[in-house]
Amino acid sequence: MDTPLSTIAVVGLGTMGTGIADVLVRAGREVVGIDVSESAAARAVAALEASTARAVARERITEDERQDALARFRVYSDLQAAAAADLVIEVVPETYETKQEVFRALDGIVRPDAVIATGTNALSVTRLAADSAHPERVLGLHFFAPVQAMKLVEVVSSVLTDPRAVAAVTRLAEELGKEPVAVGDRAGFIADGLLFGYLNQAAAMYEARYASREDIDAAMKLGCGLPMGPLELLDLVGIDTARTVLDAMYQASHDRLHAPAPILKQLSEAGLTGRKAGRGFYTYAAPGSAEKAADALTPAAEGAGGTGREVRSVGVAGSGTMASGIAEVFAKAGYDVVLAARSQEKADAAKAYIAKSLARSVAKGRMTEEAREETLARIAPAGSLDAFAEVDLAVEAVAEDLAIKQELFGRLDKICKPGAVLATTTSSLPVVACAKATSRPQDVIGMHFFNPAPAMKLVEIVRTVLTADDVHATVREVTAKIRKHGVDCGDRAGFIVNALLFPYLNNAVKMVQEHYATLDDIDTAMKLGGGYPMGPFELLDVVGLDVSLAIEKVLHREFRDPGLAPAPLLEHLVAAGCLGRKTGRGFREYARR
């Protein structure tokens, strides 16, 4: 196990196996590709020829280097070809029976000091190792697709694994230009352990018809900065694969959040497994294509949902960062805005804050000085809600406290003219509770902007069971006019984004609490393996641990799922006053400004 891993056998030449072979040969390794299917082997050779040709065209390698790489890749249909390998990486179908058959056969073929790695992302490495004659040399080596682009490699040890084997494959991963993360043997490891719970909840959300597939995906891309929406990602991963991973996770955790959503079983058994089949949650132009095709569920063009009420003036209640940002957004879109705070002084300060924000836009060349002055001229600061008497749309952005919001809506009910739309920007409280504080609940709706409002494109449009059709149409139209992307969702805790985001964050905290992985390894895994712009602990410290805990408590109270109970570690940090960046300490420590 101390010898260099120079000759490597890859067993299984599907998409993942071919990608692994590609990065290995480019790194100078001799690679033996093995697959019982001659057509799969031929496709692997063709894929390597095509990828290296593209690399030459992009001047990343020379033609001589390409020919050397191709010469180092040889394909066979018999496992005996692995006899001389220093390392064998199996990436055969994700079942114990198939993998154990390969492991038993390899015991009689490879050298006693050769390392055997499984590419599983769901099955127990310990169980596979225990079935081997030399369990000490068995470990997990979990690459992420596409292998050529994704930097993360999870190196998975069982209680039986020899540390020398771990050290050898860790060095190999580093030499391939990857970032290895050491993890213990548990279903899903780090990245998939967090990612697939989130994907499963998104599938269940869609199955419950809470929101459309397009709105769920747009919400998570625009609200969280993710490269793909969860349903798009399920189609890419393969719905059958996701179901297998979740089954393994549920067997290990018995957490209902990991119990595969019934729709995953239905689609899998119907053969609608995603892009590879040409149809999954979406329909594609052809099997294997990334191009979506219109189908019966594709939404109609914008504006097909009815006509809304005329909106020329907007009132924004509040003086904080969110209220100022929302007022700026409406003013830039050409609306006359009344910005009302608890005093004239606070309202003037909020307008001054907007003036600084607009000045920064001018300095960066995003708007002209003339446009800045015109925008500011549209904003009228007021020290009382009485200034909302003639507005067509009133938007509250006050403290996230139900009693405060209900008191404000009671006042808006008396002040605003008949027919005015009343909107709350709550991120977690029931919109209908605000509506019931008025005598016109049909005029009340949720408009959940994301912070910072001028930059973030998403608005969750939250309709209650009492909201009138024309009120919903009004807010859809206004959202488009202020150049935001509106997604429709019902009035339940978390709406789309927070209902999917915060259970994922909570599960990350549980991983640390259980000493399964470190903060740094989890953050690295989710950024490199999941494409997240921030790791979960970076994000928690930015959002604020107290804010996160409050949202998680709301979700747990509404859905009554034990898996949504806030992690005790999060509660302890909040109790200790460690709230994140704003206090200088959360999961990490920060320099005080």
N, C-alpha and C positions, 0 to 999 in steps of 0.2 A: 504493500500500500504506500510505501515511501517512494516508489519509482515514479518518474514523470508520466503523465497520462498522454502518451503520444499517439497511440492507436486506439480509436474509439469506435465501437459498434453502436449503431442506432437501429433498434428493432421496431419496425412500424414506420412506414414512409407515407403517412398521411400529411396533412398540412403542417402539423406541429413537428413531426419527425423530419420532414424535408427542411423546415426552417432551422431546426437544430443542426442538421448536417451542413447547411449553408454557412452558418456562422463558424462552425468548427473547421471546415476546409479553408475558409478565408483566413483563419487564425493559424494556419500551417499544420493542422492535425491530419493524420491519415484516417479516413472515415470509411467504415464498412457499413453500407446500408443494407438492411435485411427486411424483406417483406414477402409473405407467401404469394402475394399477387404480383405477377409480372407486369401488369398494366400500371399498378401503383409505383413500382420501381421505375418504370419507364417515365411516368409523369414526374417523379422526383428528379430524374436526370434532366428532363426537359426544363423543369422549373429552375434548377441550378444553372443550366446553360443560359436561360433567359435573364435571371437575376444578375449573373456575372457580366452578361453583355450590356445590361443597363448600367452597371457600375463602370464599365469601360467607357461607354458613351458619355457618362457624367464626369469622366476623368478622375474617378476615385481609385481605380486600379489600372494597370497597363494590360495590354493584350497578353504579354508573357506571363504576368501574374495570374491572369484568368485561366490560361492553359494549364499552369501549375496547379491551380485550385481544382480544376476539373479532373486532372490526372490523379488527384488524391482521393477522389470519390469513386468507390466501386460498389456495385450493387449485386446482391445474391438473394436467392429464395430459401436458403437453408441456414438454420441457426449455427451449423458447424463452422460457418464463415467467421464467427465471433471468437474462435479458439485463441487467436493471438492478441485479442483486445486487452488493453489495460483497464478500460472502463466500458461497460455496456449500459446504454440508456434505453430503457424500453418505453415506448409510447404507443402501445397497442390499445384496443378498445377498453373502456373504463368498466371492466367487470373483474371481480376476484378470480373467477374461473379461468378467464383468458390470461390474466397476468400470472397466476400461479402456475399455469401450464408452461409459460415461458421461463419462469424462475426455476422450476424443477428441471427443465431441459438444460438450462445454462449451467446448473450445478455439475453436470457431467461433461461439459464442453470447455468452460473457461478455466484459466489458471486459478489456483487457490488464493493468490494474492490480488486477483483482479477485483475491481469495485463494480458493484451492480447497483444502478440507480433506476428508480421508477419515476416516471413523469406524471404520476397521478396527481390530480388536484382535489380528490375527494375520498379516496380509499385509505385505509389504515396501512401505513408503512410498516408498523410493527407486525401486523397480521401477515403481510407479505413476507417480511423478513423471517418470521417464525417458521414459515413453510419452506425456508431455504436450508440447505445443508450447512451454509456458512452465514448465519444471520448477522454476524459482526461486520460484514462487508456490504450490507444492504442499507441504502438510504434513499431519500427522496430528492429529486432535482427538478423543481417545478419552474419551467420557463413560461413566459407569457406571450401570447400571439398579438401581432406578428413578431416572431422571435428576432428577426433582423433589426427591428426598431425598438422593441421594449427592453429597457435596461434591467428590470428586476429579475432576479433568480432567487427563489426560496430554497434553501438547503435544509432538508428535513431529517432530523435524527430521531431514531427510536431509542428506547432504553438499552437496546442490544448493539447499537452502532459503535464501531471502533472510532475514536476521535481522529485517528490518522486518516481514515477514509473521508471524514468531514473536511479535514484540513486540505486534502488533495483536491477534492472537487471545488472547494472554496477558492483555492488558487487558480484552478482552471477557469472558473467563472470570471474572476478578475482579469485573467489573461485574455478572455473573450471580450473584454470591455464592458462587462456587466457589473451590477452592484448586488452582490450576494447578501441575503439576510438569513441568519440562522434562526430556525424555528423548531419547536417540538412537534411531535406527531399528534395532531388533532384535526378532525375533519375541516377542510377548507383552509387550514393553515391561517395566515394573517389576511392576505388580500381577498381571497375568495370567501373566507370566513365572514368578513364584513360585507363584501360586495354582494354575495348571493342572497343574504337576508334582505338587503335593500331591493334587489331585483324581484324577489318573491313578493314583497309587499306591494311593489308597483304593479305586478301582475294581478294580485288580489284586488287592488284598487280599480284596475281596469275591468276586471271580471264583475265587480259590484256595480259597474256603470256609474261610478262616482264622477269620472272625467273621461274624456276621449283619449285615445292613444296619442294623438297629436298634441293635445294639451298637456298630458303627463310628461311626454318627452320634452316639449318646449319649456315647461316649467323648470325641469331639473337642469336643462342646458343654460337657460337664461338666468335662473335664480341661484344656481350654484357654480356656474362656469364649467360644467362638465362637457367633455368632447362629444358625448353621445347621450341620448335619453335612455332610460332603463329598458323600454320595450324594444327600441332599436338595438340595444346591446344584447338583449336576450336572443333576438333574431340572428345576430352575428355569432354569438357563442354557440348557439344551437339549443333549441328549447328542450330537446331530449337530454343533452348534456347538463343543462341547468337542473333538470328534474333529478338526474342521477346524483349530482353534487348535493342538492338540497335533501334528498333522501338520506344520504350518508351523514349529513350534518344533523338531521333530525334524530337519526338513530343514536347519535352520540350525545346530543344535548337535550332531547325531548322538549325543546323550546318551540312553542306553537309558531313563532315567527319563522322557523325553518321548515315547518310542515309544508310541502309543495302545494301551491295554490292549485285547486282542481283544474283550472284552465290549462295548466302546463301538461297535465296528464291527457286532457282531451285533445290538445293540439298534437302532442307527441304520438298518441295512438292513431290519430288521423293522418299521420305522415307530414303534418304541417310544422316542420321543425325549424323554420327560419329561412335565412338566405340560401342555404345549401339546397333546400327543397323548392325555392322560388316563392314560398308563402309561409308565413308564421303569423305574428301580430299584424304585419303588413304584407302586401303583395308586391312581388318584385318582377322586373322585366323578364327575367329568366332564372333558372336555378343557378346559384352561385353569383348572381349579379347583385351589385350594391344599389342599383337604380330602382327606386320605388315606382310602382305602377298604380294608377288610380283604380279603386275598387268601390264596392257598395258603401264602404264606411268612410271614404274620403269626404271631408267636409265640403259643403257648398261654398261658393265665393262669398267673401265678406259683404255684408249688407243684405244677405238673404233672410236675416232673422227678424225683419220687421223694422218699422220706423220709430225712432225715439223722439223725445221732447227736445225743443230748441234750448241750447245752452250758449249763452253769450257771456255771462259773468259767473265767477266761481268764488265761493268763500272758503278759506282754509283756517281752521281753528287750531291754535297752538303756536308756540314760539320756539320749539326745539329744532334740532337738526333736521328731523324728518319733515316737520311742518314747513320749514324754510325751503327745503329741497323741493317739496311738492308745489309750493307756491311759485318757485322759480320755473318748474316744468310747465305749469299752466300759462304763466306770463310769457315764456318764450314761444309758446304755441299760439299766442295772439289773444288769449282770454284776458278780460279785465278781472283782476284778483283783489279781493278784500282779505287781508291777513289780520285776523283778530287774535289778540292775546289777552291776558288777564289785566294788563295795564297798557296805557299808551307807550310807556317807556319800553316795555318788553316787546311790543309790536314794532317800534322804531328800531330796536336792536336787531330784531329778526330781519327787517328789511336791509339793515346795514350789513348783516351777514351775507345776504343774497348779493348785495352790491360787490362784496369782496369776491364771492364765487364767480360772478360774471366778469370781474376784472381779470381773474385768472384765465378765464376763457379767451378774453381779448389778448392777453399776453401770449397765449399759446397759439394764437391765430385761428381760433375756432369760431370767433364771431367778431364783428366790427364794433368800434366804439359807438357808432350810431345805433346799431342793433341793441347794444347794452343799454343805452339811454332810453330807447323806446320800450325795452322790457321793464326797466325800473319804473318808468312812467305808468305802466299798467298796474302796478302794485300799490294799493292804498292801505297803509297800516291803520289799525283801529284798536282802541282799548276796550272794546265791548262787542259782544255778539250781536248787539242791536244793529250793527252795520250790515248784518246779513239779510235784512228785510227784503231786499229786491234781488238777491242772487238766485240763479237758476239751479246751481249745484252747490251744496254745502258739504265740505269734506273735513271730518275731524281727525286731528293727529295729536291728541293729548295723551296723558299717561295711560299705560296698559293696565287699567284698573276698572273693573266693570261698574262699580258704583259711580265713579267719576264720569265714565262715558254715558251711563244712563241718565245722570243728572243733566249732562250737556245736551243729550238728545231731547230730554223733556223741555229744555229751554228753546232748542231749535224748532221744536214743534210749534211753539207759541210765536216765535219771531219770523220764521221763513214764510214766504207767500205760499198760497195753495199751488200745488203742482211742482214745487221745487223738489229736486232729488236730494236725499240725505244719505251720505256715505260715511262709513267708518273704515279707518285704515288698520283695524286690529289685525294682529298676526295669530292670535290664539283664542280670543274670547268669542262666544256665540253672537253672531250678528243679530239673530232674532231677538235676543235679550235687549239689545239696543232698540230694535224696531218696536218692541212692546212697550217701551217707555214713551212712545208717541201715540197720537190718535190716528196716525196714517202709516201703519206698518208696511203698506204696499209701496210706499215711496222710499223705503230704506234698503240699502244694499251695501255690500263690502267691496272696498277697493284697496287691496293690500299691495302697497308699493314696497319696493326693496331698497335698502340703504346702501349707498347714497342714491337718492331718488333721481337726481339729474343724470347719473351714469347708468343705472340698472334699467334694463329694457322691459323687465317683467312686471305685470300687474295681475294679481289673482282677483278675478271678478266673482264675488261670493253672493250667490242668490239664495235667499231663504224661501221657505214654503209659502211665504206671504208676499214676496216681491212681485210687483206687476210686470207684465211682459214689456211694456214700453219703457219702464225704468231700466230694465236689463238692456234693452236695445240702446237706450240713451248712453249708458256707461260704456257699452261696446264701441259706440261711435266716438265718444269723447276720448277713450283710450287710444283709438287709432289716430285721432287728430293730434294728440300730444306725442305721437310717434313711439308709443309703447306697444308691447305685444301682450294682449289680453288673453288669459286662459280662464275658462269657466269651471267653477267647482261649486259643490254644495256646501252648506253651512255646517261643517263638522270640524272638530279640533284639528288644527295643523294645516287645514286645507290640503293642497298638494305637497308643496315643498317641505314645510316643517314636519308633516306627517311621515315623509320618507327620509328626511335628513336626520332628524333627532334620534330615532331609534338606532340608526347607524352609528351616530356619535356615542350614544349610550353603550352600545356593544363594544366600541373601541375602549371605553373606560373600563368595562368589565374585563377585557383582555389584560389590561395593566393590573387591575385589582387582583386578578388571579395569577399574576406573575408569569403569564404565558409569553409576553414579549415586552420590549421596552418602548417608551414613547417614541424614540428616534426610529426604531425599526418599523413601528406601525405607521408613522408618518411617511417614512421613505417608501414602504410597501404600497400605500394608497396613492402616493404621487406617481411612482414609477410603474406600478402594476395596474392601477385603476384610472390613471389620467386625471386625478383630482388636482386642482390648482393649489390646494393646501391640504396638509395632512389633518386628521381629525382633531389632534390636540392643538395644533396651530390655530385651527378654526375655532375651537372651544374658547381658547384664550382671547381671541379677537371678539367673538360674540359676547363673551362674559359668562362665567360659570353660573352666576345667579340667574341670568336670563335663560340660559340653557336648562337649568334645573326647573325653573317655573314652567317652561314649555313642556318638558318631559312629564311633569306632574299633571298638567292639563291632559296630555295624551293618555296617560295611565288612568286618570279619573274617567275619561270619556269611553275608552275602549275596554277597560277592565281586564286587560291582558297582562298576566304576571311578567311576561317577557319585556313589557314596557316600563316596569317599575324602575325608577332612577337608580343607578348604581350607587351603593353606599359611599364609595370613594368620592363621587361628585358631591354628595350631600355633606360629607365631612369637610371637604375643601371650602365649600360655601360657608359652612358654620364657622370655619376658622378665618373667614374674611379674605380668602385667597380667590379672588374673582376674575383673575386674568390680567391682561395688559393694563387695564384701567387702575388696578391696585398695585401693579408691579410684580405680582406673583399669582400664578394660577397653577397649571401643570408644570410650567417652567417659570423661571425668574427673569425679570426684565429690569433694565436700567431705568430709574425714575427720571422723568423729564424735569 
